[in-house]
Amino acid sequence: MIRIIQLRDKCIGCNACVEASASRWRMSRKDGKSVLIGGVNNKQIFSVIVGDDEKPENLQAARNCPTKVIQIIQI
């Protein structure tokens, strides 16, 4: 299993994460930033635990992020 962590307040809304993993990321119509689908908010740090099957595409999302606000942690 992996934990995906997003520092949402630092997101610039470039859409790179959505392009890498549309099943886990979407763009907010309210503020134009990315939303971690299923993520739990703790002071603008969103996180979710998912299966290893989502690891490759979310690693790509983290690599594609120009502001490096996405972290993938193996648990």
C-alpha positions as CSV (number, residue, x, y, z in Angstrom):
1,M,0.0,0.0,0.0
2,I,1.0,3.6,-0.5
3,R,0.1,6.9,1.0
4,I,-0.3,9.8,-1.4
5,I,0.3,13.2,0.2
6,Q,-0.5,16.6,-1.4
7,L,0.4,20.0,-0.1
8,R,-2.6,21.6,-1.8
9,D,-2.0,25.2,-0.8
10,K,1.2,25.2,-2.9
11,C,-0.5,23.7,-6.0
12,I,-0.4,26.0,-9.0
13,G,-3.1,24.1,-11.0
14,C,-1.0,23.0,-13.9
15,N,-3.0,19.7,-14.4
16,A,0.0,17.5,-14.6
17,C,-1.2,15.1,-11.9
18,V,-4.6,14.7,-13.6
19,E,-2.9,13.8,-16.9
20,A,-0.8,11.1,-15.1
21,S,-3.6,9.7,-13.0
22,A,-7.1,10.9,-13.9
23,S,-8.6,8.2,-11.6
24,R,-7.0,9.8,-8.5
25,W,-6.8,13.5,-9.4
26,R,-9.2,16.2,-10.7
27,M,-9.2,19.9,-11.1
28,S,-11.3,22.1,-8.8
29,R,-13.8,24.4,-10.5
30,K,-13.7,26.6,-7.4
31,D,-10.0,27.5,-7.2
32,G,-8.4,25.8,-10.2
33,K,-6.1,23.6,-8.0
34,S,-5.9,19.9,-8.2
35,V,-7.9,17.7,-5.8
36,L,-6.7,14.4,-4.4
37,I,-9.8,12.2,-4.9
38,G,-10.5,10.5,-1.6
39,G,-8.0,12.6,0.3
40,V,-8.5,13.7,3.9
41,N,-7.7,17.3,4.7
42,N,-5.5,18.1,7.7
43,K,-4.6,21.8,7.5
44,Q,-4.3,21.9,3.7
45,I,-2.3,18.7,3.6
46,F,-4.4,16.0,1.9
47,S,-3.6,12.3,2.1
48,V,-5.1,9.0,1.1
49,I,-4.0,5.4,1.4
50,V,-4.4,3.3,-1.7
51,G,-3.2,-0.1,-3.1
52,D,0.1,-0.7,-4.9
53,D,-1.8,-0.9,-8.2
54,E,-2.0,2.9,-8.2
55,K,1.7,3.4,-7.5
56,P,3.1,3.8,-11.0
57,E,0.7,6.4,-12.2
58,N,0.9,8.4,-9.0
59,L,4.7,8.3,-9.0
60,Q,4.4,9.8,-12.5
61,A,2.0,12.4,-11.1
62,A,4.6,13.3,-8.4
63,R,7.4,13.5,-10.9
64,N,5.4,15.7,-13.3
65,C,4.4,18.2,-10.6
66,P,6.5,21.3,-11.2
67,T,6.1,22.5,-7.6
68,K,6.8,19.1,-6.1
69,V,3.7,19.2,-3.8
70,I,2.9,15.4,-4.2
71,Q,4.7,12.8,-2.2
72,I,4.3,9.0,-2.5
73,I,5.2,6.9,0.6
74,Q,5.3,3.1,0.7
75,I,3.6,1.8,3.8
